[in-house]
Amino acid sequence: MAPTTQIRSTFRVQVSRWPAVALAFVLFSSFACAQTVPTQPEPKAGPVEKVDPKAKFQFDKDRRFLQAMRGKDPSPLRTDVDDHDEYDAYNELVLHANQFTIAQLKEASRNDVSYGDLFAKTREDYRFELVTFQGRLKRLRKIESNDFLRERGIKVLYEAWIVPNGDSNPLCFLVTEKPEGVEPTLEFNPSHPVTASGYFFKLLEYESKEPSEKNKGKFLTRRAPLMMGKSLAVGPVEGIDGGGPWREVFLPALLTSLGLFTIFALGVTWYFRRGDRRSIRILESKKPNPFQEGGAEPATGP
């Protein structure tokens, strides 16, 4: 009985040691894995790419109709039947300009393009560029849209003729919204000051209302830059006051002259009246007193 009891006691001691041995094995394995598994370095953040805030306003010049438009102006505005590429470019540019406000277009536009640049041979450098002009609105006309634009919600267009400041020749602006404060008319008299921001499309060739001296019965052909925009920012008309010169120059001068003349007349009157009073006093002092003794004898009858 003694050997059996000793064996059982030894077995219980060995069994009771197994949890501790297992725990030590687990801890050793975890430590070994931690030492053998290499740590991955954290990826370094690359340079932050700057986004141009004006990028969304730029018209895609890589499209096929940019090349198709080269060398085709000055010319009249062509339809789908005349030139399908120009027709597509026209529609795409109108839709592109229509998605922005006039304030956004002005903010993103270039300020280094002059009116003469759009006439020069280098005007190809400004094709589809966003520019701003300030001038006088001479005419506003409502025109019909085409089928492509009508299907996309643009029912009508407005054709604005503007004479830029410092020039005598006009430019043509096609906009999708009627400018606030004005109604379409063939001639504004007086003209309205406006700020127009839009994309240069082409150098437009059109027939003016000026009769041709060489060709009787025909009219002269003129040229004007054709622009695409959202609308126009219209300013107040400077009032034409015909009575301004009278009120501001002649009337003050007249009142001043009348005032000076009045002062002069009063001064002369006072001077002469002062002299009259003095003369009267002298005469009164020399006149004899009839009640004084030894005075003049009273007059007697015949």
Secondary structure as UniProt FT lines:
FT   HELIX           2..36
FT   TURN            53..54
FT   HELIX           55..57
FT   TURN            61..62
FT   HELIX           64..69
FT   TURN            70..71
FT   TURN            80..82
FT   HELIX           84..98
FT   HELIX           102..108
FT   HELIX           116..118
FT   HELIX           121..126
FT   TURN            127..128
FT   STRAND          130..144
FT   HELIX           147..150
FT   TURN            151..153
FT   STRAND          156..164
FT   TURN            165..166
FT   STRAND          171..175
FT   TURN            180..181
FT   STRAND          192..211
FT   TURN            216..217
FT   STRAND          219..234
FT   TURN            242..243
FT   HELIX           244..245
FT   HELIX           246..250
FT   HELIX           251..286
FT   TURN            290..291
FT   TURN            293..294
//
